[in-house]
Amino acid sequence: MSDIQELARRYLASWNERAPARRRALIEELWTDDARYVDPIVAAEGRDAIDAAVATAQQQFPGLVYRAAGHVDGHHHAARLAWELGPVDGPPVIIGLAVLVAEQSRLCRVYGFLD
């Protein structure tokens, strides 16, 4: 993976993008055709399902933003991203971890965990 920091930044940007068309464009650029996202709440296969999962999370947590919580660590084609969700200038209300798996600089799998 050439730049795990950039991949993680783009991943979080897609979760924070509120405009449906712009969010979809980010997802199209970021994820492979056979992408899969899994966390304790949702399993999404394909870009349509991932987009729907992100939109649902945004509806559940209006006004909150996702941000990295520390350094992104990676090796080979995988990265570990600690993240938090909270108000722009406030403490997190949710924290978690995402394991990002890349294929040719695009996400093919993400496994999410909630703390």
C-alpha positions in Angstrom: 0.0 0.0 0.0 1.7 3.2 -1.1 0.1 5.7 1.3 -1.9 4.3 4.2 -2.4 7.7 5.7 -4.1 8.9 2.5 -6.2 5.8 2.2 -7.4 6.3 5.8 -8.1 10.0 5.2 -10.2 9.2 2.2 -12.1 6.5 4.0 -13.0 8.9 6.9 -13.9 11.6 4.3 -16.4 9.3 2.8 -18.1 8.7 6.2 -18.2 12.4 6.8 -19.5 13.5 3.3 -23.2 14.5 3.8 -24.0 15.3 0.1 -25.2 12.1 -1.4 -23.7 12.6 -4.8 -20.3 13.6 -3.5 -20.3 10.8 -1.0 -21.1 8.3 -3.8 -18.3 9.7 -5.9 -15.9 9.2 -3.0 -17.1 5.6 -2.5 -16.7 4.9 -6.2 -13.1 6.1 -6.2 -12.2 4.4 -2.9 -13.7 0.9 -3.0 -13.2 -2.0 -5.5 -16.1 -3.5 -7.4 -16.4 -6.5 -5.0 -16.0 -4.4 -1.8 -17.2 -5.7 1.5 -17.7 -3.8 4.8 -18.5 -5.6 8.1 -18.9 -4.3 11.6 -21.0 -5.5 14.6 -24.1 -3.7 13.3 -24.0 -4.0 9.5 -22.6 -6.2 6.7 -22.5 -4.5 3.3 -21.4 -6.1 0.0 -20.8 -3.8 -2.9 -20.7 0.0 -3.2 -24.4 0.5 -3.2 -24.7 -1.3 0.2 -21.7 0.5 1.6 -23.2 3.9 0.5 -26.4 2.9 2.2 -24.6 1.9 5.4 -22.8 5.3 5.5 -26.0 7.2 4.9 -27.8 5.3 7.7 -24.9 6.1 10.1 -25.1 9.8 9.2 -28.8 9.8 9.9 -28.3 8.1 13.3 -25.5 10.6 14.3 -26.4 14.0 12.9 -23.8 16.7 13.5 -21.0 14.2 14.5 -17.8 13.6 12.5 -15.5 10.7 12.2 -11.8 11.4 12.8 -8.6 9.4 13.2 -7.6 8.7 16.8 -3.9 8.4 16.6 -1.5 7.1 14.0 -2.6 4.8 11.2 -0.5 1.6 11.3 -0.1 -0.7 8.3 1.9 -3.3 6.6 1.6 -5.1 3.2 -2.0 -4.4 2.1 -3.6 -3.8 5.5 -4.0 -0.9 7.8 -5.2 -0.5 11.4 -7.2 2.8 11.9 -8.3 3.8 15.3 -11.2 6.3 14.9 -13.6 8.3 17.0 -17.0 9.8 16.3 -18.0 13.1 18.0 -18.8 16.7 17.7 -16.3 18.7 15.6 -14.7 20.4 18.7 -15.9 17.9 21.4 -15.0 14.6 22.9 -15.9 11.4 21.1 -19.1 9.6 21.9 -18.1 6.4 20.1 -14.6 5.0 19.5 -13.6 2.1 17.3 -11.1 0.4 15.1 -11.2 -0.4 11.4 -9.0 -2.8 9.6 -8.6 -1.6 6.0 -7.6 -4.1 3.4 -6.4 -2.6 0.1 -6.1 -4.0 -3.4 -4.2 -1.7 -5.8 -4.6 1.4 -3.6 -8.4 0.8 -3.3 -10.3 -0.7 -0.4 -11.6 -4.2 -0.9 -12.5 -5.1 2.7 -13.0 -3.2 5.9 -13.6 -4.9 9.2 -14.9 -2.6 11.9 -14.9 -3.0 15.7 -16.6 -0.8 18.3 -15.1 -0.1 21.7 
